[in-house]
Amino acid sequence: METFSGYVEKIVYRNEENGYTVLSVSADNEEIVCVGTFQFISEGEYVCFNGNTTSHPSYGEQFSVTDYEIREPEDEKAVLKYLSSGAIKGVGNALAARIVKKFGEDTFRIIEEEPHRLKEVKGISERMASEIASQLEEKKDMRKAMIFMQDLGISSNMAVKIYNKYGYNVYDIINKNPYKLAEDIDGIGFKIADEIALKAGINQNSDFRIKSGILYILNQAGANGHAYLPYDELIRLTKEMLLVEVEDIDKYLMDMQIDKRIVVKKFDYDKCIYSSTAYYTEINIANMLRTLNARAAIDEEQILTRIAQIEAGSGIVLDELQKRAVIEAMNSGLLIITGGPGTGKTTTINTIIRMYENQGMDILLAAPTGRAAKRMSEATGHEAMTIHRLLEITGNPDEVGQGTHFERNEQNPLDADAIIIDEMSMVDMYLMYSLLKAVAVGTRLVLVGDVNQLPSVGPGNVLKDIIDSHCFNVVMLKKVFRQATFSDIIMNAHKINDGEMISLDNKSKDFLFVKRQEANAVINAIITLAKEKLPKYVNADVFEVQVLTPMRKGALGVANLNKVLQSFINPPEDKKRERVSGEITFREGDKVMQIKNNYQIAWEIRGARGLVVEQGMGVFNGDIGIIKNINIFMETVEVQFDDGKFVTYSFKQLEELELAYAVTIHKSQGSEYPAVILPLLTGPKMLMTRNLLYTAVTRAKKCVTIVGVEAAVDEMVKNNNEIKRHSGLKYMIMDL
């Protein structure tokens, strides 16, 4: 670690959004370029920097700052430099010179202690004197607060966020209840707040700590898919995490209920603890579903006559269950259609659309992801969009009080007579709540999905709970149509779902097995298949062949497979620029995936000659694209996603991306690929489950290739133990 002090001569560049700044600093008659996060540094200030000298490929030698301390000017020259820098609004070079000429080294003391004396300087009124003093005091308070937080181990960047939120109240917050930071500041979770609390001398048995710990555990449960936690499980996790014996936890739970931070419910005699947000989300979903579930009195014979006309005109023939689905779509405010691959969901949806159109109804189609929406558009011939786009997501961080939100809601509902949502198994409870708020009573809502696929990545078990409540019209399509029987992908998917063993004798044209008994041999086979054999076999681009794996870690996990596949499919070249972020090297031409929802990042779609034809906000978890450009000078990475959107990331945002030559099966939900490669050797029993294998197989359109051992496949087919999700939507619907 190196240290030096100097005056900030010039702010060369500053990103106002994240505080990333390039400074020109004068130190001992030498100009030093400093880079780092300096939200509050102004030109003219005297600063002590800590960091390391680095070499930038375009800009040469730079000082990368890890920490810094702003110091008050110590002599007349320094005071003049600071005041004339523009740090104090309204004070320019000439006025700064007059102030310093009048008061000399005593200038700062005069401004702080006797600001009225500034009127002795020509051109300064009483009001201006007050404003100068106020600005200087504010900057001094901010510096003290920054030093106070840095002494507690809080980074400069995070300290800026905290100070912007609390101002001078930061002392009271941290000294009394630093756990409030976890509730209010994005990027500070319970664990960081707990570290700050320890340094601030907060007792481990503090009520604030225990209550904050309980909320943290409930939020973590949400990240693992749960809407609530059973009472006993919450107590166990609280004791394990806090490392204290929590006596009389019921007292804390009662206090938190009174404060409306949690809700305690009983389902089947089990005591269940919700965060308030999760509880009111589920209960509101239940209420809105019940409200939408209206029935119309339409003659079924008339509907069957219209179905027959559509069949005759299009050459299709619906089975009895498909016809029942169409009838219910015409009679019901709410309908759920579920079924596996090849059971005619698409044909049913298309018939429903034709029926609605014949009635002159306005129809909207949507799915949870861009890939799923694209598939829906191709299958129906009608425009489909993501649910986020349907609800008109917006969020301008520059608008005070206007966070990310959906424009469509109960005050501004969707303008449609009917709405059809596909891939409902992927929809979590928060997205479902937002969708239902925007569906006006009287609008028909058709929910389509495969209930046997993996549940949503987000919390809740929406589709399964709606079906299991037995309170709505549900049509479960079961017949596998003749044309689908020619696909071993579809037939094997149904066998897997029914717990039947599948044949791996390689007599199939679209369901292949490559036997390999150890990890390196599996990896070598994957490389050959992904780069050479399968693209030709299915007539697809190498980037359209997708490796799906159950795991993130290990030799056959996402991290290692991506590193290996990148080196073969997109190796380094002199003309390809790179950027290292954490443990990942991003390279121009790489296949990448967005791994978190970012509602505030801008995108654009380009037409001829690169002209922008459409703009919007939001990139979502699971979106896949290709790195088109890495700009070392601007420190940006440009990605073109599958749906044609171009998105520019700053280097600091690269933590939102990861390589996508291989992805987890969970992340593949809602997607379809020409060819899928599935490495299966061994893995944790909780991961190697039937519905995981079923989901992976149903992602392939033309070919599935399993690489590994038969025993792993057999064990997954036998293992029907799904990880239990704690959700109460079913009970809430039934209780209404």
Buried (B, 14 or more C-beta within 10 A) or exposed (E): EEEBBBBBBBBEEBBEEBBBBBBBBBBEEEEBBBBBBBBBBBBBBBBEBBBEEEEBEEBEEBBBBBBBBBEBBEEBEBBBBBBBBBBBEEBEEEBBEBBBEBBEBBBBEBBEEBBEBBBBBEEBEEEBBBBBBEBBEEBBBBBEBBEBBBEBEBBBBBBBBBBEBBEEEBEEBBEEBBBBBBBEBEEBBBEBBBBBBBEBEBEEEBEBBBBBBBBBBBBBBBEEBBBBBBBEBBBEBBBEBBEBEBEEBEEBBEBBBEEEBBBBBEBEEEBBBBBBBBBBBBBBBBBBBBBBBEEEEEEEEEBEEBBEEBBEEEEBEBBEBBBBBBBBBBBBBBBBBBBBBBBBBBBBBBBBBBBBEEEEBEBBBBBBBBBBBBBBBEBBEBEBBBBBBBBBBBBEEEEEEEEBBBEBBEEEBBEBBBBBBBBBBBBBBBBBBBBBBBBBEEBBBBBBBBBBBBBBBBBBBBBBBBBBBEBBBBBBBEBBBEEBEEBBBBBBBBBBBEEEEBEBEEEBEBBBBBBBEEBEBBBEBBBBBBBEBBBEBBEBEBBBBBBBBBBBEBBBBBBBBBBBBBEBBBEEEEEBBBBEBEEBBBBBBBBBBBBEBBBBBEBBBBEEEEEEEEEBBBBBBBBBBBBEBBBBEEBBBBBBBBBBBBBBBBBBBBEBBBBBBBBBBBBBBBBBBBBBBBBBBBBEEEBBBBBBBBBBBBBBBBBBBBBBBBEBBEBBBEBEEBEEBBBBBBBBBBEE
